[in-house]
């Protein structure tokens, strides 16, 4: 079983990397999968702008995966539940 700290770290820092991989793969296999990939993000302000807006406009998670472009089929939505309150 994974610790809460590990799961929080994994979700925060690896979610964008996983979304990037899944985004590329569903496009390659669009006959088998829906092509839009939803990525839930805890809403944070970065230089006064919502992180979800930054991700959807620039296709980059500038806080947790900077300098890596996400595929255009990855769409971020904000999660109303902070990660520290999730039951794992």
N, CA and C of each residue as an Amber inpcrd file, in Angstrom:
protein
   264
   0.8390000  -1.1760000   0.0000000   0.0000000   0.0000000   0.0000000
   0.8910000   1.2480000   0.0000000   0.4980000   2.2500000  -0.7380000
   1.2790000   3.4820000  -0.8200000   0.8900000   4.4450000   0.2910000
   1.8440000   5.2240000   0.7340000   1.5590000   6.2220000   1.7650000
   0.8230000   7.4050000   1.1480000   0.1310000   8.1510000   1.9910000
  -0.5770000   9.3590000   1.5550000   0.4030000  10.3400000   0.9070000
   1.5720000  10.5000000   1.5040000   2.5590000  11.4460000   0.9790000
   3.0170000  11.0490000  -0.4240000   3.2230000   9.7430000  -0.6280000
   3.6380000   9.2860000  -1.9520000   2.5470000   9.5630000  -2.9830000
   1.3120000   9.2510000  -2.6370000   0.2110000   9.4560000  -3.5830000
   0.0140000  10.9360000  -3.8930000   0.1630000  11.7990000  -2.8920000
   0.0540000  13.2310000  -3.1460000   1.1710000  13.6870000  -4.0800000
   2.3910000  13.2400000  -3.8180000   3.5210000  13.5850000  -4.6760000
   3.2690000  13.0890000  -6.0990000   2.8360000  11.8320000  -6.2160000
   2.6070000  11.2360000  -7.5230000   1.5540000  12.0130000  -8.2930000
   0.4450000  12.3250000  -7.6350000  -0.6420000  13.0390000  -8.3180000
  -0.2170000  14.4340000  -8.7390000   0.4890000  15.1370000  -7.8900000
   0.8770000  16.5050000  -8.2130000   1.9340000  16.5760000  -9.3020000
   2.9370000  15.7430000  -9.1870000   4.0880000  15.8860000 -10.0770000
   4.0760000  14.9480000 -11.2720000   3.2540000  13.9320000 -11.2400000
   3.2500000  12.9890000 -12.3520000   1.9720000  13.0180000 -13.1720000
   0.9450000  13.6740000 -12.6790000  -0.3290000  13.7220000 -13.3960000
  -0.1940000  14.3030000 -14.7960000   0.5650000  15.3760000 -14.9280000
   0.7450000  16.0040000 -16.2450000   1.5510000  15.1130000 -17.1740000
   2.5540000  14.4340000 -16.6280000   3.3550000  13.5310000 -17.4590000
   2.5040000  12.3780000 -17.9700000   1.6610000  11.8410000 -17.1020000
   0.7720000  10.7510000 -17.5180000  -0.2360000  11.2520000 -18.5420000
  -0.8000000  12.4360000 -18.3160000  -1.7540000  13.0100000 -19.2780000
  -1.1000000  13.2200000 -20.6360000   0.1670000  13.6180000 -20.6250000
   0.9040000  13.8190000 -21.8850000   1.0240000  12.5010000 -22.6530000
   1.3980000  11.4440000 -21.9560000   1.5500000  10.1330000 -22.5930000
   0.2050000   9.6210000 -23.0970000  -0.8160000   9.7020000 -22.2550000
  -2.1400000   9.2270000 -22.6550000  -2.6670000  10.0540000 -23.8220000
  -2.4470000  11.3730000 -23.7680000  -2.9020000  12.2430000 -24.8540000
  -2.3310000  11.8420000 -26.2020000  -1.0310000  11.5410000 -26.2350000
  -0.4040000  11.1010000 -27.4950000  -0.9450000   9.7350000 -27.9350000
  -1.1180000   8.8330000 -26.9760000  -1.5440000   7.4760000 -27.3210000
  -2.9840000   7.3970000 -27.8190000  -3.8950000   8.1760000 -27.2430000
  -5.2820000   8.0900000 -27.7140000  -5.4390000   8.6630000 -29.1130000
  -4.5870000   9.6270000 -29.4660000  -4.6350000  10.1530000 -30.8350000
  -4.1370000   9.0900000 -31.8160000  -3.0770000   8.3750000 -31.4310000
  -2.5520000   7.3120000 -32.2960000  -3.5670000   6.2000000 -32.5060000
  -4.4030000   5.9680000 -31.5010000  -5.3810000   4.8760000 -31.5470000
  -6.8020000   5.4250000 -31.4550000  -7.0610000   6.4760000 -32.2250000
  -8.3520000   7.1600000 -32.1370000  -9.5300000   6.2880000 -32.5600000
  -9.2530000   5.1980000 -33.2630000 -10.3470000   4.2870000 -33.6250000
 -10.8130000   3.4810000 -32.4160000 -10.0230000   3.4420000 -31.3610000
 -10.3780000   2.6820000 -30.1560000 -10.7600000   3.5560000 -28.9700000
 -10.3240000   4.8170000 -28.9700000 -10.5090000   5.6740000 -27.7970000
 -11.0830000   7.0200000 -28.1850000 -11.7630000   7.6460000 -27.2370000
 -12.1150000   9.0570000 -27.3760000 -10.8070000   9.8350000 -27.3610000
 -10.7130000  10.8940000 -28.1270000  -9.4290000  11.5780000 -28.2220000
  -9.2110000  12.6510000 -27.1620000 -10.2790000  13.1370000 -26.5210000
 -10.0770000  14.1500000 -25.4870000  -9.6780000  13.4840000 -24.1740000
  -8.6360000  14.0150000 -23.5490000  -8.1590000  13.5290000 -22.2580000
  -8.4180000  14.6210000 -21.2230000  -9.1660000  14.2760000 -20.1860000
  -9.4600000  15.2280000 -19.1140000  -8.4100000  15.0910000 -18.0210000
  -7.8970000  16.2290000 -17.5890000  -6.9080000  16.2440000 -16.5180000
  -7.4430000  17.1490000 -15.4090000  -7.6870000  16.5600000 -14.2490000
  -8.1880000  17.3460000 -13.1300000  -7.0140000  17.9530000 -12.3860000
  -7.1190000  19.2500000 -12.1180000  -6.0360000  20.0200000 -11.5230000
  -6.5820000  20.7720000 -10.3180000  -5.8350000  20.7730000  -9.2090000
  -6.2050000  21.6250000  -8.0870000  -5.9360000  23.0540000  -8.5130000
  -6.9630000  23.8900000  -8.4480000  -6.8450000  25.2620000  -8.9490000
  -5.8930000  26.0830000  -8.0850000  -4.9150000  26.6530000  -8.7280000
  -3.9500000  27.5240000  -8.0760000  -3.7720000  28.7580000  -8.9370000
  -3.3540000  29.8350000  -8.3330000  -3.0410000  31.0380000  -9.0880000
  -1.5380000  31.1070000  -9.3210000  -1.1760000  31.3130000 -10.5710000
   0.2200000  31.4800000 -10.9700000   0.3200000  32.8670000 -11.5910000
   1.0360000  33.7520000 -10.9500000   1.1430000  35.1450000 -11.4170000
  -0.2280000  35.7470000 -11.6860000  -1.1930000  35.4560000 -10.7950000
  -2.5330000  36.0250000 -10.8940000  -3.4660000  35.3550000 -11.8820000
  -3.0320000  34.2520000 -12.4850000  -3.8640000  33.5580000 -13.4770000
  -4.1110000  32.1270000 -13.0260000  -5.3050000  31.6150000 -13.2910000
  -5.6520000  30.2510000 -12.8920000  -4.8010000  29.2380000 -13.6590000
  -4.3110000  28.2510000 -12.9170000  -3.4690000  27.2230000 -13.5300000
  -4.2020000  26.4880000 -14.6470000  -5.4860000  26.2020000 -14.4600000
  -6.2390000  25.5080000 -15.5180000  -6.2940000  26.3410000 -16.7950000
  -6.4560000  27.6380000 -16.6620000  -6.4820000  28.5020000 -17.8480000
  -5.1240000  28.4910000 -18.5540000  -4.0600000  28.5470000 -17.7680000
  -2.7180000  28.5160000 -18.3590000  -2.5090000  27.2140000 -19.1250000
  -2.8820000  26.1010000 -18.5070000  -2.7030000  24.7970000 -19.1540000
  -3.5150000  24.7220000 -20.4320000  -4.7700000  25.1590000 -20.4010000
  -5.6260000  25.0600000 -21.5910000  -5.2070000  26.0190000 -22.6990000
  -4.6240000  27.1480000 -22.3450000  -4.2030000  28.1230000 -23.3580000
  -2.8220000  27.8180000 -23.9310000  -1.8880000  27.4150000 -23.0680000
  -0.5080000  27.2140000 -23.5220000  -0.1400000  25.7450000 -23.6980000
  -1.0080000  24.8460000 -23.2140000  -0.7510000  23.3950000 -23.2390000
   0.5480000  23.0590000 -22.5100000   0.7200000  23.7280000 -21.3560000
   1.8860000  23.4690000 -20.5190000   1.4900000  23.6680000 -19.0580000
   1.8670000  22.7160000 -18.2160000   1.6740000  22.8710000 -16.7860000
   2.9360000  23.5420000 -16.2470000   2.8850000  24.8680000 -16.1930000
   4.0780000  25.6490000 -15.8730000   4.5670000  25.4440000 -14.4470000
   3.7260000  24.9210000 -13.5660000   4.1490000  24.7040000 -12.1870000
   4.7320000  23.3190000 -11.9710000   4.0600000  22.2860000 -12.4600000
   4.4640000  20.9180000 -12.1340000   5.1770000  20.1790000 -13.2700000
   5.0960000  20.6800000 -14.4950000   5.8290000  20.0660000 -15.6080000
   6.2430000  21.1610000 -16.6010000   7.0730000  22.0900000 -16.1410000
   7.4570000  23.2020000 -17.0210000   8.3030000  22.7370000 -18.1960000
   8.2070000  23.4790000 -19.2720000   8.9890000  23.2490000 -20.4930000
   8.6370000  21.9580000 -21.2180000   7.4640000  21.4080000 -20.9360000
   6.9690000  20.2240000 -21.6510000   5.5680000  20.5290000 -22.1440000
   5.4010000  20.5240000 -23.4480000   4.0910000  20.8040000 -24.0270000
   3.1890000  19.5830000 -23.8930000   1.9570000  19.8310000 -23.4800000
   0.9370000  18.7850000 -23.4430000   0.2390000  18.7580000 -24.7940000
  -0.2380000  17.5960000 -25.2160000  -0.9840000  17.5430000 -26.4700000
  -2.2320000  18.4240000 -26.3990000  -2.6670000  18.9180000 -27.5280000
  -3.8230000  19.8050000 -27.5510000  -5.1150000  19.1070000 -27.1480000
  -5.1360000  17.7840000 -27.1660000  -6.3400000  17.0570000 -26.7700000
  -6.4330000  16.8580000 -25.2570000  -5.4370000  17.3240000 -24.5080000
  -5.4970000  17.2790000 -23.0390000  -6.1420000  18.5780000 -22.5710000
  -7.2470000  18.4400000 -21.8450000  -7.9960000  19.5910000 -21.3510000
  -8.0140000  19.5300000 -19.8300000  -7.6320000  20.6340000 -19.1960000
  -7.6020000  20.6270000 -17.7310000  -8.8900000  21.2100000 -17.1680000
  -9.3300000  20.6120000 -16.0700000 -10.4920000  21.0550000 -15.3110000
 -10.0490000  21.1800000 -13.8730000 -10.6540000  22.1130000 -13.1480000
 -10.2060000  22.2550000 -11.7680000 -10.9540000  21.3070000 -10.8650000
 -10.2290000  20.8140000  -9.8850000 -10.7910000  19.9430000  -8.8680000
 -11.1310000  20.7930000  -7.6630000 -12.3540000  20.6700000  -7.1770000
 -12.7790000  21.4490000  -6.0210000 -12.2490000  20.8710000  -4.7200000
 -11.7140000  19.6500000  -4.7770000 -11.2220000  18.9940000  -3.5660000
  -9.7030000  19.0740000  -3.5330000  -9.1400000  19.7680000  -2.5430000
  -7.6800000  19.7890000  -2.4370000  -7.1520000  18.3740000  -2.2380000
  -5.9970000  18.1100000  -2.8120000  -5.4170000  16.7740000  -2.7640000
  -5.2350000  16.2750000  -1.3430000  -4.8890000  17.1510000  -0.4270000
  -4.6640000  16.7160000   0.9550000  -5.9420000  16.2330000   1.6250000
  -7.1090000  16.5280000   1.0500000  -8.3730000  16.0620000   1.6140000
  -8.9030000  14.7910000   0.9480000  -8.2320000  14.3430000  -0.0990000
  -8.6920000  13.1290000  -0.7710000  -8.4340000  11.9090000   0.0970000
  -9.3370000  10.9360000   0.0510000  -9.2880000   9.8260000   1.0050000
  -8.3270000   8.6920000   0.6460000  -7.0930000   8.9840000   0.3330000
  -6.1300000   7.9090000   0.1090000  -4.8920000   8.1170000   0.8990000
